[in-house]
Structure formats: structure tokens, C-alpha cells
């Protein structure tokens, strides 16, 4: 299913539970019979679903498809919503995995916090009215996730960077675009392609007229600029969402790229 059609899907709530100060997972892996959403209010844990892995923190979501092994490792005590759901549209007419990634970081933190608040207050309620409100909150969270995925697709829609005559470098570009906003080492990609880092850089430069590091910088700065204008996130939180170690380093890269500091860019361009 194309990313642009995700928003058209409706989710049907199957179950919901809220855990506060959860200090450990009962199992390090699990397989579910329905879709499951882990929505974090506090804490962190590492996850792996198939080939995708990462860290989930406050205000972030991870969706696990039915029948897939969901591996997780606690990093710090969690407050989270555990939500089981199904798509209203039968899975037989959808792609096996309708979203581009299992993780989403909605930019509208205030709206997400409001949805979390409703779900917390209705945690143990099962009357028809409460279930209807839970259903509405779930679908609003889904729309926030879709907004983020579509923003990511827009930022990464650089068709010329996956259409060279060098198929190996097309693969390299797709790999980089998919991991641009998480910390990684270029050695990981060069080893995957059977090249040395120097060979990768030279071949990528020949195919796309820029080194791999420049593609990553371009994508990260574009996302940082959008988050500066669309959210009230601190620079450290924006840096984390863009794959940088901290706000200080992001500020240096942003200033060199944009000719002004992130704070000045936010003041001058925000409506």
C-alpha cells in the first residue's frame, strides 16, 4: 500500500491496557495474533521486528504485525499503552506490512499527549461510550503516525538518488534513506555491499555526484528544519529524531548548512 493511502485506513480496537512504571518485560519476545501498538509515555526499550530494529522513547510508537516475532529489551522503567487492533479493511487486500516502518515519532506531541490522557483515564472502562472514545483516540494516534510517515516520505522523495545506472549504488542510496535518522556507521553499509568505505564513497560520488555523507546531511537538515518550524521540541530532542548525538552538534551542522543557527531559523521562519 502506498504511504499516501495509509491515512484512509480505519483501525478497530481489540484491547487496551495501560502500564505505569513497568520495570521489566515478562518475555523478551512475543508473537501476536492481531496488530499491536506500543505507545510510550515514559522510559525506553530496544526493539526488533524482522530486519528493523531501534530504540523507542517517550512520545514514540512501534507497531507490530500479527504473526511476527517482536523482540524487546528494557532500557529504563516504562509507562506505556499496549493496544491490540485490526484494520477495518481486510488484510487480504492490503500489503502484508502497510506502513513504511514499524516506528513512528509523531511531531504533534500535544495532540498525542491528549490522546494518551484519554486512554489513561479510560484504562479499565468497558462500557460502550468509553470504548467508543478509546476507538477515537486510537484512530487519532494512527493519523498522527500517518502524518509522520508521509512527512518522512516527502523528505526522502529524491527520485534521482535511486535511479542511477549503478544498481549497487541505488541499493546503497535506498539503504541510507531508510536509516538517515538513526545513528549508524558507514562501515556497516560498505560491508553489506562488499566494498571498502573508500570504494563506496568513490562509487557513490560517481553515481550521484555527492558522497554518502552529503546525502545523510541533506536529509537530516531538511528534517531538522521542518521540526524547528512545526514543533516546540528542544534542540536536543530534534537532534535525537534526526540521528545526531546532541543539540550542540546539530547546531554546528545546521549553521554551516543554512547560514544561521537553529534558533534564528525558527524565529525568522515561523508563522
C-alpha positions as CSV (number, residue, x, y, z in Angstrom):
1,X,0.0,0.0,0.0
2,X,1.4,3.4,-0.9
3,X,2.3,5.6,2.1
4,X,-0.1,8.3,0.8
5,X,-3.1,5.9,1.4
6,X,-2.3,5.0,5.0
7,X,-4.5,7.7,6.4
8,X,-7.5,6.2,4.6
9,X,-7.3,3.1,6.8
10,X,-9.6,2.7,9.9
11,X,-8.4,0.8,12.9
12,X,-10.7,-1.4,15.1
13,X,-9.8,-1.5,18.8
14,X,-9.4,-5.1,20.1
15,X,-7.8,-4.5,23.5
16,X,-6.1,-1.8,25.6
17,X,-4.1,-1.8,28.7
18,X,-2.0,0.9,30.4
19,X,1.2,0.1,32.4
20,X,2.7,2.6,34.7
21,X,6.3,2.2,36.0
22,X,6.7,-1.2,34.3
23,X,10.2,-2.4,35.3
24,X,10.5,-5.5,33.1
25,X,9.0,-7.4,30.2
26,X,7.5,-10.8,31.1
27,X,9.0,-12.2,27.9
28,X,11.9,-10.9,25.7
29,X,10.0,-11.8,22.6
30,X,6.4,-12.5,21.6
31,X,4.2,-13.2,18.6
32,X,0.7,-11.7,18.5
33,X,-2.5,-12.8,16.7
34,X,-3.5,-9.2,16.0
35,X,-1.7,-5.9,15.3
36,X,-0.2,-4.5,18.5
37,X,0.8,-0.9,19.2
38,X,3.3,0.0,21.9
39,X,2.9,3.7,22.7
40,X,5.3,5.1,25.2
41,X,4.7,8.0,27.7
42,X,8.0,7.4,29.6
43,X,11.1,5.2,29.5
44,X,12.9,3.5,26.7
45,X,13.3,0.0,25.2
46,X,15.0,-1.6,22.3
47,X,13.0,-3.5,19.7
48,X,13.5,-5.7,16.7
49,X,10.8,-6.8,14.2
50,X,12.2,-8.7,11.3
51,X,15.1,-6.7,9.8
52,X,14.1,-3.4,11.6
53,X,15.5,-2.5,14.9
54,X,15.8,0.6,17.0
55,X,15.1,2.4,20.3
56,X,11.6,3.6,21.4
57,X,11.3,6.5,23.8
58,X,8.7,8.9,25.2
59,X,6.2,10.1,22.6
60,X,7.1,7.4,20.1
61,X,5.1,4.4,18.7
62,X,6.0,1.0,17.4
63,X,3.5,-1.2,15.5
64,X,4.0,-5.0,15.4
65,X,2.1,-7.0,12.7
66,X,0.4,-10.3,13.6
67,X,2.5,-13.4,13.2
68,X,5.8,-11.5,13.5
69,X,8.3,-12.0,16.3
70,X,8.6,-8.9,18.4
71,X,11.8,-8.8,20.3
72,X,12.4,-6.2,23.0
73,X,14.9,-5.2,25.7
74,X,14.1,-2.9,28.6
75,X,16.4,0.1,28.9
76,X,14.5,2.1,31.6
77,X,11.2,1.8,33.5
78,X,8.3,2.3,31.2
79,X,4.9,3.9,31.2
80,X,3.1,2.7,28.1
81,X,-0.1,1.9,26.3
82,X,-0.4,-1.7,25.0
83,X,-3.1,-1.7,22.2
84,X,-4.3,-4.6,20.1
85,X,-6.1,-3.7,16.9
86,X,-7.2,-4.8,13.5
87,X,-7.6,-2.9,10.2
88,X,-11.1,-2.5,9.1
89,X,-10.0,-3.3,5.6
90,X,-9.3,-7.0,5.3
91,X,-5.6,-7.8,5.3
92,X,-6.0,-9.9,2.2
93,X,-6.4,-6.8,0.0
94,X,-3.6,-5.0,1.7
95,X,0.2,-5.4,1.6
96,X,1.5,-7.6,4.4
97,X,3.0,-4.6,6.1
98,X,1.1,-1.4,5.2
99,X,3.4,1.1,6.8
100,X,6.9,2.0,5.6
101,X,8.5,1.4,9.0
102,X,7.2,-0.1,12.3
103,X,8.2,3.0,14.3
104,X,6.7,6.5,14.2
105,X,7.6,9.7,16.0
106,X,4.6,12.0,15.7
107,X,5.6,15.6,15.6
108,X,2.4,16.9,17.2
109,X,3.3,16.0,20.8
110,X,0.5,17.9,22.4
111,X,-2.1,16.1,20.3
112,X,-0.5,12.7,21.1
113,X,-0.3,13.6,24.8
114,X,-4.1,14.4,24.7
115,X,-4.9,11.0,23.2
116,X,-2.7,9.3,25.8
117,X,-4.5,11.2,28.6
118,X,-7.9,9.9,27.3
119,X,-6.7,6.4,27.1
120,X,-5.2,6.6,30.7
121,X,-8.5,7.8,32.1
122,X,-10.4,5.1,30.3
123,X,-8.0,2.3,31.1
124,X,-10.4,-0.1,32.9
125,X,-13.6,1.2,31.3
126,X,-15.5,-1.2,29.1
127,X,-18.9,0.5,28.7
128,X,-20.0,1.4,25.1
129,X,-19.3,5.1,25.5
130,X,-15.8,4.6,26.8
131,X,-14.9,2.0,24.2
132,X,-16.1,4.5,21.5
133,X,-13.8,7.2,22.9
134,X,-10.9,4.7,23.1
135,X,-11.6,3.8,19.5
136,X,-11.5,7.5,18.5
137,X,-8.2,8.0,20.4
138,X,-6.6,5.0,18.6
139,X,-7.6,6.3,15.2
140,X,-6.3,9.8,16.0
141,X,-3.0,8.3,17.1
142,X,-3.0,6.4,13.7
143,X,-3.5,9.7,11.8
144,X,-0.6,11.3,13.7
145,X,1.6,8.3,12.8
146,X,0.5,8.6,9.2
147,X,1.4,12.3,9.2
148,X,4.9,11.5,10.3
149,X,5.3,8.7,7.8
150,X,4.1,10.9,4.9
151,X,6.5,13.7,6.1
152,X,9.3,11.2,6.1
153,X,8.4,10.1,2.6
154,X,8.3,13.7,1.4
155,X,11.7,14.4,2.9
156,X,13.1,11.3,1.3
157,X,11.5,11.5,-2.1
158,X,14.7,12.1,-4.0
159,X,14.0,10.1,-7.1
160,X,17.3,11.0,-8.8
161,X,19.1,9.3,-5.9
162,X,17.7,5.8,-6.7
163,X,17.8,5.9,-10.4
164,X,21.5,5.8,-11.4
165,X,22.9,3.2,-13.8
166,X,24.7,1.6,-10.9
167,X,22.3,-0.8,-9.3
168,X,24.6,-1.4,-6.3
169,X,24.6,2.3,-5.6
170,X,20.9,2.5,-6.0
171,X,20.7,-0.1,-3.2
172,X,23.2,2.0,-1.2
173,X,21.0,5.1,-1.6
174,X,17.8,3.3,-0.6
175,X,19.6,1.9,2.5
176,X,20.9,5.3,3.5
177,X,17.5,7.0,3.0
178,X,15.9,4.3,5.2
179,X,18.3,4.8,8.0
180,X,19.1,8.5,7.7
181,X,17.6,9.5,11.0
182,X,19.2,6.9,13.2
183,X,22.9,6.8,14.2
184,X,24.9,4.3,12.1
185,X,28.4,3.7,10.8
186,X,29.2,3.9,7.0
187,X,31.3,0.7,7.5
188,X,28.0,-1.1,8.1
189,X,26.8,-0.2,4.6
190,X,30.2,-0.8,2.9
191,X,30.4,-4.3,4.5
192,X,26.9,-5.1,3.4
193,X,27.8,-4.2,-0.2
194,X,31.2,-5.9,-0.2
195,X,33.1,-2.7,-0.6
196,X,35.7,-0.8,1.4
197,X,34.5,2.6,2.8
198,X,36.7,4.4,0.2
199,X,35.4,2.3,-2.7
200,X,31.8,3.0,-1.5
201,X,32.4,6.8,-1.3
202,X,34.1,7.0,-4.8
203,X,31.4,4.9,-6.5
204,X,28.6,6.7,-4.8
205,X,30.1,10.1,-5.8
206,X,30.4,8.9,-9.4
207,X,26.7,7.7,-9.4
208,X,25.1,10.7,-7.7
209,X,27.7,13.5,-7.7
210,X,27.8,13.6,-4.0
211,X,29.3,11.4,-1.2
212,X,27.1,9.3,1.0
213,X,27.7,11.6,3.9
214,X,26.3,14.6,1.9
215,X,23.0,12.7,1.3
216,X,22.7,12.0,5.0
217,X,23.4,15.6,5.9
218,X,20.8,16.9,3.4
219,X,18.1,14.6,4.7
220,X,18.8,15.3,8.3
221,X,19.0,19.1,7.9
222,X,15.7,19.1,6.0
223,X,14.0,17.2,8.7
224,X,15.5,19.3,11.4
225,X,14.3,22.5,9.7
226,X,10.8,21.1,9.5
227,X,10.8,20.1,13.2
228,X,12.0,23.5,14.1
229,X,9.0,25.1,12.4
230,X,6.3,22.5,13.1
231,X,7.1,21.7,16.8
232,X,8.2,23.2,20.1
233,X,10.8,20.4,20.6
234,X,14.1,21.3,22.2
235,X,17.2,21.2,20.0
236,X,18.4,18.0,21.8
237,X,15.1,16.2,21.1
238,X,15.2,17.4,17.4
239,X,18.8,16.1,17.2
240,X,17.8,12.7,18.6
241,X,15.0,12.5,15.9
242,X,17.4,13.4,13.1
243,X,20.2,11.0,14.0
244,X,22.6,13.4,15.7
245,X,24.2,12.8,19.1
246,X,23.1,16.1,20.7
247,X,21.8,19.5,20.0
248,X,25.2,21.1,20.1
249,X,26.4,19.1,17.2
250,X,23.2,19.6,15.3
251,X,23.5,23.3,15.8
252,X,27.0,23.3,14.3
253,X,25.9,21.3,11.2
254,X,22.7,23.3,10.8
255,X,24.5,26.6,11.0
256,X,27.1,25.6,8.4
257,X,24.3,24.3,6.1
258,X,21.7,27.0,6.5
259,X,23.9,30.1,7.2
260,X,22.1,30.7,10.6
261,X,21.6,29.0,13.9
262,X,18.6,26.7,14.5
263,X,17.1,29.3,17.0
264,X,17.4,32.1,14.5
265,X,15.9,29.9,11.7
266,X,12.9,29.1,14.0
267,X,12.3,32.8,14.9
268,X,12.7,34.1,11.3
269,X,10.6,31.4,9.5
270,X,7.8,30.5,11.9
271,X,4.4,31.9,11.2
